[in-house]
Amino acid sequence: MSTSVSIDRDSVGLVHARIMAEAGIFLVEAGIHLFMALYGLSVFPESAKERRRGRT
């Protein structure tokens, strides 16, 4: 006795689209975070010592 599994291609497509959209959002979010971290690290040494008060 064999059992067959029916896969609805529309549902699979919607799940795949949602996963890809979430991955895209994650990559944009990670890129923004990385940019802000690198920007902060590059600007900090250039600021005057008196302006860095409380951050060193």
Secondary structure, DSSP 4 states (H G I P E B T S, - for coil): --------HHHHHHHHHHHHHHHHHHHHHHHHHHHHHHHHHHHGGGS-GGGGTT--
